[in-house]
Amino acid sequence: MSIRLTVNGVPHDLDIEPDAPLLWVLRDELQLTGTKFGCGIAACGACTVHVNGKAVRSCVVPVSSVANSQIITIEGLAAANNCPITPVQQAWIDLQIPQCGYCQSGMIMAISAWLASNPSPTEDQLSANITNICRCGTLPRIRAAVVALTTNGIINSVTTKAKTKPKDSPR
């Protein structure tokens, strides 16, 4: 069956099974391997992508359900926000969040979508909404990054987003 997907702004007409999980279409058909397989049951969030601006766990999403939607993967996140690197990605660098890094693309995608709709979260909201799993224990640094982004008003500032430039990693 032919299905049209728009991924990172690029339309693709794919001859694929309608019930194929979006994760495997992204990775195997489109070679976008930044989105990771973690559990296959939408529990861990390593496979998180944006569909029409909302974070979804792509391992359980049938590709036919997102036909004609706007899909953004970690590879296209900065370009979709018209900047060389997003504030969330920059915070990950500045606070040296990744350890093994496996879950981080999904974590960045989930937090980016959440902060877009909730730019000033409370501590309780933060605790309730970081549901992706990090097995390396970087959640305290992730929480610190979210607090820094929201406290400093970076998420609320369109001009900051557009002017953000990559910094050298301190590592």
C-alpha positions in Angstrom: 0.0 0.0 0.0 1.3 3.5 -0.9 1.4 5.8 2.1 2.6 9.4 2.0 4.6 10.6 5.0 6.1 14.0 5.5 9.2 13.6 7.6 11.4 16.5 8.6 9.6 18.6 5.9 10.3 16.1 3.1 7.4 14.2 1.5 7.9 10.4 1.0 5.6 8.1 -0.9 6.3 4.7 0.5 5.0 1.2 -0.5 4.7 -0.3 3.0 2.2 -2.3 5.1 -0.3 0.1 6.8 0.2 -1.5 10.2 4.0 -1.2 10.1 5.2 0.7 13.2 6.3 4.2 12.4 9.6 3.6 14.2 10.7 0.9 11.8 9.6 2.9 8.7 11.7 5.8 10.0 14.7 3.6 10.7 14.6 1.0 7.9 12.9 2.7 5.0 14.0 6.3 5.5 17.4 5.6 7.3 16.6 8.0 10.1 18.3 6.1 12.9 18.3 8.8 15.6 15.0 7.5 16.8 15.8 4.4 18.9 14.1 1.1 19.7 13.9 0.6 23.4 11.0 -1.6 24.4 8.4 -1.9 21.6 5.5 -1.3 24.0 5.6 2.6 24.3 6.9 2.3 27.9 10.4 3.8 27.7 10.1 6.7 25.2 13.4 6.1 23.3 11.3 6.1 20.1 9.6 9.5 20.7 9.0 11.7 17.6 6.7 14.6 17.0 3.6 14.1 15.0 1.8 17.4 14.2 3.7 18.9 17.1 2.8 16.3 19.7 5.2 13.7 21.2 4.3 10.2 20.2 6.1 6.9 20.9 6.6 5.7 17.4 7.1 2.0 18.2 3.4 1.5 18.6 2.0 3.9 16.0 0.8 2.3 12.8 2.3 4.2 9.9 -1.2 4.5 8.2 -2.4 6.5 11.2 0.1 9.3 10.5 -0.2 9.5 6.8 -0.4 13.1 5.7 0.9 14.3 9.1 3.9 16.4 9.8 6.5 14.1 11.4 9.7 15.5 13.0 12.5 13.3 14.2 15.6 14.2 16.2 17.4 14.7 12.9 15.0 17.5 11.9 14.2 19.1 15.2 16.5 22.1 14.9 15.5 22.8 11.3 11.8 22.6 12.2 12.4 25.3 14.8 14.4 27.5 12.3 17.6 27.3 14.4 21.0 25.5 14.2 20.3 23.9 17.5 17.3 24.1 19.8 17.5 25.5 23.4 16.7 22.0 24.7 19.6 20.5 22.7 21.9 23.3 23.9 20.9 22.6 27.5 21.8 19.0 27.0 25.3 20.0 25.9 25.8 22.7 28.5 24.8 20.4 31.4 26.5 17.4 29.9 23.3 15.3 30.3 24.0 12.2 28.2 25.8 9.3 29.7 25.3 6.4 27.3 23.0 8.5 25.2 20.7 5.8 24.0 17.5 7.4 25.4 18.5 11.0 24.8 17.0 11.6 21.3 13.6 10.4 22.6 14.0 12.4 25.8 14.9 15.6 23.9 11.9 15.1 21.6 9.5 14.5 24.5 10.7 17.4 26.5 10.7 19.7 23.5 7.1 19.0 22.7 6.0 19.2 26.3 7.8 22.6 26.9 6.2 24.0 23.7 2.8 23.5 25.2 3.8 24.2 28.9 6.7 26.7 29.0 6.4 27.4 32.7 5.9 24.0 34.4 5.7 23.6 38.2 7.9 21.0 40.0 4.9 18.7 40.3 4.2 19.0 36.5 7.8 18.3 35.8 7.8 15.2 37.9 4.6 14.0 36.4 5.5 14.7 32.7 9.1 13.3 32.4 7.9 9.8 31.7 10.7 8.6 29.4 13.0 6.2 31.0 16.8 6.8 31.4 18.5 3.7 32.6 21.8 5.5 33.2 20.4 7.8 35.9 20.6 11.2 34.1 17.1 12.3 35.2 18.5 14.8 37.8 20.5 16.5 35.1 17.5 16.4 32.8 15.3 18.0 35.5 18.1 20.7 36.0 18.1 21.4 32.3 14.3 21.9 32.2 14.4 24.1 35.2 17.2 26.2 33.7 15.4 26.6 30.4 12.1 27.6 32.0 13.6 29.8 34.8 15.8 31.7 32.4 12.8 32.3 30.1 14.6 30.6 27.2 11.6 28.5 26.2 9.3 31.6 26.1 11.7 33.6 23.9 11.3 33.2 20.2 14.3 35.5 19.5 16.5 33.3 21.8 15.5 30.2 19.9 16.3 31.8 16.6 19.7 33.1 17.8 20.9 30.0 19.7 24.2 28.9 18.3 26.0 25.6 19.2 28.6 26.0 21.9 31.7 23.9 22.3 31.2 21.0 24.6 33.2 21.3 27.8 34.2 17.7 27.4 
